[in-house]
């Protein structure tokens, strides 16, 4: 009997700890994610890099927001532009033929405003990649910055009629590739000819691999630190993991769904409904079939937390929760797609990248479910379980309401 009480107390402590982890004040923004987008255009005459970074990340890295309105006016950007260029020059390294290669010139560095989104966009030129030479890129931005932001660089490489993609994040910051002779022969004479190209399925190389990063053995010629290059599918799998771990609103929504007392069958149907729903809208959004503004999606995600929390508090015994979960899962899927929808994923890699990204999200969700369900089982055997559910749901409701207000009015 004493052991059972101890286990129940442990369940309460761990559950409260998980809630506290999700609701500390410094995470109030819910999406502490910084995304850079890099495009490398390879031609026989030059290697062109286009890099863009969201406005808030620029402020976080080099400042410039003099009037503290969370935005960069043109004159504010002009004042920090040189600092930004210098930072990117030291953080993003290109190697051609295993040799560190600085850019030959900065074509432009501008503040690009497109609707609700504002980004700093840098265009720079590098020497061309020669026949048989590997090319590698390492992005170390944010590594020396003390911040809670999670950074990812979504890389697209255009070479001839083909594209390669990778997501550089966490400890996986190196991408490398070596073109076959056939691929090199297909390169345009200069970068201006790339716009006339079409998106064709990738041609396999001598080892039968299409658009693959070099293998670790080949990377040694490319990177002196012997760091393994990021492969496409694995980089998107890791991106899915990091994306949901940094998406505190998604995690709090999942916690709010799980804390209510339910049978194993109810839990299983609810998780299945959420997975199916967010997979549908994630795919449709990335494909461009649907395009709902973040000004609608982000408040709706916060509202979903509030609705589930209220449902937990009003109903002692929940039923048909999978229906509610499916509807809100459609909204969360559009939130998951934010990072990928601005990246022009090539048709030849679209299915693999999407599936890998989604599997990364599912890996985290299933791990959290496996961790919490035994604890919640013990919790619901405790005589004060209902009070614990009410307290946890009330905390989720408060934080969800704060996020909702921020996303609507700020």
Residue pairs with C-beta under 8 A, 6 or more apart in sequence:
4 381
7 378
8 378
8 379
8 381
8 382
10 375
10 378
11 375
11 376
11 377
11 378
11 379
11 382
12 379
12 382
12 388
14 375
15 259
15 372
15 375
15 376
15 379
15 388
15 392
16 388
16 392
18 255
18 372
19 255
19 392
19 395
19 396
22 248
22 251
22 252
22 255
22 399
23 252
23 395
23 396
23 399
26 148
27 148
27 248
28 399
28 402
28 403
28 406
29 406
30 247
30 248
30 249
30 302
30 403
31 246
31 247
31 248
31 249
31 298
32 148
32 149
32 150
32 246
32 248
33 149
33 150
33 151
33 152
33 243
33 246
33 247
33 339
34 53
34 54
34 56
34 57
34 60
34 142
34 149
34 150
34 151
34 152
35 53
35 54
35 57
35 151
35 152
35 153
35 154
35 339
35 342
36 51
36 52
36 53
36 57
36 139
36 141
36 151
36 152
36 153
36 154
37 51
37 52
37 53
37 153
37 154
37 156
37 342
37 343
38 49
38 50
38 51
38 92
38 137
38 139
38 153
38 154
38 155
38 156
39 49
39 50
39 51
39 155
39 156
39 157
39 158
40 47
40 48
40 49
40 135
40 137
40 155
40 156
40 157
40 158
41 47
41 48
41 49
41 50
41 158
41 191
41 194
42 128
42 129
42 135
42 157
42 158
42 159
42 160
42 179
42 187
43 128
43 187
43 188
43 189
43 190
43 191
43 193
43 194
44 128
44 187
44 188
44 189
44 190
45 128
45 189
45 190
45 191
46 125
46 126
46 127
46 128
46 190
46 191
47 94
47 96
47 125
47 126
47 127
47 128
47 129
47 135
48 107
48 123
48 124
48 125
48 126
48 191
49 92
49 94
49 103
49 122
49 123
49 124
49 125
49 126
50 121
50 122
50 123
51 88
51 92
51 121
51 122
51 123
51 124
52 112
52 119
52 120
52 121
52 122
53 119
53 120
54 117
54 118
54 119
55 71
55 72
55 111
55 117
55 118
55 119
55 120
56 70
57 149
57 151
58 64
58 72
58 77
58 80
58 84
58 120
59 65
59 70
59 72
60 145
60 147
60 149
61 84
61 87
61 141
61 142
61 145
62 80
62 83
62 84
62 87
63 80
63 83
64 72
64 76
64 77
64 79
64 80
65 71
65 72
65 76
66 76
66 79
67 73
67 76
71 118
72 80
72 111
72 118
72 120
74 111
77 111
77 120
81 109
84 109
84 120
84 122
85 106
85 109
85 122
87 141
88 122
88 141
89 102
89 103
91 139
91 140
91 141
91 143
92 137
92 138
92 139
92 140
92 141
93 100
93 137
93 138
93 140
94 100
94 101
94 102
94 103
94 126
94 135
94 136
94 137
95 101
95 134
95 135
95 136
95 137
95 138
95 222
95 223
96 126
96 127
96 129
96 130
96 133
96 134
96 135
97 129
97 130
97 133
97 134
98 134
98 221
98 222
101 126
101 127
102 126
103 124
103 125
103 126
104 125
104 126
104 127
105 124
105 125
106 122
106 123
106 124
107 123
107 124
107 125
108 121
108 122
108 123
109 120
109 121
109 122
109 123
110 120
110 121
111 118
111 119
111 120
111 121
112 118
112 119
112 120
112 121
116 293
116 294
116 295
129 135
129 179
129 184
131 181
131 184
132 178
132 181
132 184
133 178
134 176
134 177
134 178
134 214
134 218
134 221
134 222
135 176
135 177
135 178
135 222
136 174
136 175
136 176
136 177
136 214
136 219
136 222
136 223
136 229
137 155
137 168
137 174
137 175
137 176
138 173
138 174
138 175
138 223
138 227
139 153
139 168
139 173
140 173
141 151
141 153
142 149
142 151
143 173
150 169
150 242
150 243
150 245
150 246
151 169
152 167
152 168
152 169
152 239
152 242
152 243
152 339
153 167
153 168
153 169
153 173
154 165
154 167
154 168
154 339
154 340
154 342
154 343
155 165
155 166
155 167
155 168
155 175
156 163
156 164
156 165
156 343
156 344
156 345
156 346
157 163
157 164
157 165
157 175
157 177
158 194
158 197
159 179
159 183
159 186
159 187
160 183
160 186
160 187
160 188
160 197
161 186
161 197
161 198
161 199
161 200
162 183
162 186
162 200
162 202
162 203
162 211
162 346
162 348
163 199
163 202
163 211
163 344
163 346
163 348
163 349
164 177
164 202
164 211
164 212
164 213
164 232
164 346
164 349
165 211
165 232
165 236
165 343
165 345
165 346
165 349
165 353
166 175
166 213
166 230
166 231
166 232
166 235
167 230
167 235
167 236
167 238
167 239
168 174
168 175
168 230
168 235
169 235
169 238
169 239
169 242
170 238
170 242
172 230
172 234
172 235
172 238
173 227
173 230
174 219
174 223
174 227
174 228
174 229
174 230
175 213
175 229
175 230
175 235
176 213
176 214
176 218
176 219
176 222
176 223
176 229
177 211
177 212
177 213
177 214
177 229
178 214
178 218
179 187
180 203
180 205
180 206
182 203
183 203
183 205
188 194
188 196
188 197
199 346
199 347
199 348
200 348
201 210
201 347
201 348
202 210
202 211
202 346
202 348
202 349
203 210
204 210
205 212
210 348
211 232
211 346
211 348
211 349
212 231
212 232
213 229
213 230
213 231
213 232
214 222
214 229
216 226
216 228
216 229
219 226
219 227
219 228
219 229
220 226
222 229
223 229
232 349
232 352
232 353
232 356
233 352
233 353
233 355
233 356
234 356
236 352
236 353
236 354
236 356
236 357
236 360
237 356
237 357
237 359
237 360
237 363
238 360
239 339
239 357
239 360
240 356
240 357
240 358
240 359
240 360
240 361
240 362
240 363
240 364
241 360
241 361
241 363
241 364
242 360
243 336
243 339
243 357
243 360
243 361
244 250
244 251
244 336
244 360
244 361
244 364
244 365
245 251
245 364
247 335
247 336
249 301
249 302
249 305
249 335
249 400
249 403
250 301
250 332
250 335
250 336
251 368
252 305
252 396
252 399
252 400
253 301
253 304
253 305
253 308
253 328
253 332
254 274
254 365
254 368
254 369
255 372
255 392
255 396
256 305
256 308
256 309
256 312
256 392
256 393
256 396
257 270
257 274
257 308
257 321
257 325
258 267
258 369
258 372
258 373
258 376
259 312
259 376
259 389
259 392
259 393
260 311
260 312
260 315
260 318
260 321
260 389
260 393
261 316
261 317
261 318
261 380
261 385
261 389
262 270
262 318
262 321
266 318
266 319
266 321
266 322
267 369
267 373
269 322
270 321
270 322
270 325
271 365
271 366
271 369
272 322
273 322
273 323
273 325
273 326
273 329
274 325
274 326
274 328
274 329
274 332
274 365
275 329
275 362
275 365
276 326
276 329
277 325
277 326
277 327
277 328
277 329
277 330
277 332
277 333
278 329
278 330
278 332
278 333
278 336
278 361
279 333
279 358
280 330
280 333
281 290
281 329
281 330
281 331
281 332
281 333
281 334
281 337
282 333
282 334
282 336
282 337
282 354
282 357
282 358
283 354
284 290
285 291
285 292
285 333
285 334
285 337
285 341
286 337
286 340
286 341
286 345
286 350
286 354
287 350
288 341
290 334
291 341
292 334
294 338
295 407
297 331
297 334
297 335
297 338
298 335
298 407
299 404
299 407
299 408
300 331
301 331
301 332
301 335
301 403
302 400
302 401
302 403
302 404
302 407
303 400
303 404
304 328
304 331
304 332
304 400
305 396
305 397
305 399
305 400
305 403
306 397
306 400
306 401
306 404
307 324
307 328
308 324
308 328
308 396
309 393
309 394
309 396
309 397
309 400
310 393
310 397
311 318
311 321
311 324
312 318
312 389
312 390
312 392
312 393
313 389
313 390
313 393
313 394
313 397
316 386
336 357
336 361
340 353
340 354
340 357
345 353
345 354
379 385
379 388
382 388
